[in-house]
Amino acid sequence: MGASVVYVHGNGNKIREDLLKTEWDVALFGQDLGATTRMAYWARLRYPQPLPDPASDELGLPPAAPLDETRPPAVEPPEAFIERALRDAALGENSVDEETAAGPGPLESWLRDMTYAADALAEGENVAPPPTSSLAALPFPRVLRTMAFRALVERTFADVYAYFFGGLKEQMRQVVRDALAAVDPPVIVVGHSLGSIIAYDVLREQNSSALDVPLLVTVGSPLGVTEVQDLVERPLEVPASVAAWRNASDARDLVALDHTIRPEYAPPEKCTDFYVVNDSENHHGIGEYLRTVAVRQPILELVRR
């Protein structure tokens, strides 16, 4: 019997659960796999309403207005952006204590690194070892690239902050536990971005040790980042139920930032890191990750077995 699949989505608001699951299915398998796959849909805990259905909303970005070269849009200085992102994330979480909200938190270093990496990419600089394709930045004027990259940084940081310090950790984990309980074993777990953190933490729980997980796949994951490693379940190790862990990222993906998990998570022989090419606008899009050979092939083999 082939494996089931549980998806754990990443940062930001999403379209409704059934459509999101179908989008991931189509990217991986070319069709909706029905009950074989399940989405651990935690977005409802953070966002009261899902994004509009793709069919009822225009896809893509509206045409950019012409820039007035004499009056370019104002871009917040990086230190001001970092200070505001820290403040907004803390104040937006009702359960954060006053000490955490008032001072620099454990994730500040990651936020700072992401911000400066975003600005470097906007300038057209390389911020990580290149994959096999070009490291060209977004095809927009620099000021718009800076704003686009910083939007990714701010949204990502806010949701990760909410998970670790916003009082939602247990509820987010429960969504993943429920999804794992709802499918037939063996089960492949696919986590994107913050979803990879939640998936890892749940699989490291004692109650998950009896699960049969032939493959854990993480894409665009910050699990290689020291500031994140300081906050997840310790010691850093491959969950007992996981036979193999494949971690894939684009070198330009700001959320991953540190692109390897093999050096830190034991035993290293169970871990494999891959550079893949993700040519979505922010190099972090899930559809592009799921369509890469390094991600799709082992999943297809296990599901179709």
Sequence and secondary structure as in RCSB ss.txt:
>XXXX:A:sequence
MGASVVYVHGNGNKIREDLLKTEWDVALFGQDLGATTRMAYWARLRYPQPLPDPASDELGLPPAAPLDETRPPAV
EPPEAFIERALRDAALGENSVDEETAAGPGPLESWLRDMTYAADALAEGENVAPPPTSSLAALPFPRVLRTMAFR
ALVERTFADVYAYFFGGLKEQMRQVVRDALAAVDPPVIVVGHSLGSIIAYDVLREQNSSALDVPLLVTVGSPLGV
TEVQDLVERPLEVPASVAAWRNASDARDLVALDHTIRPEYAPPEKCTDFYVVNDSENHHGIGEYLRTVAVRQPIL
ELVRR
>XXXX:A:secstr
   EEEEE  SS  S HHHHHHHHHHHHHSS  GGGEEEE  GGGT SS    GGGS  S        TTS    
  HHHHHHHHHHHHHHT TT  HHHHHS  TTHHHHHHHHHHHHHHHTT   S   SS     SS HHHHHHHHH
HHHHHHHHHHHHHHHSS HHHHHHHHHHHHHTS SSEEEEEETHHHHHHHHHHTSGGGTT  BS EEEES  TTS
HHHHTTSSSS B  TTBS EEEEE TT TTTSS   TTTSBSGGGEEEEE    STTS  HHHHHTSHHHHHHHH
HHH  
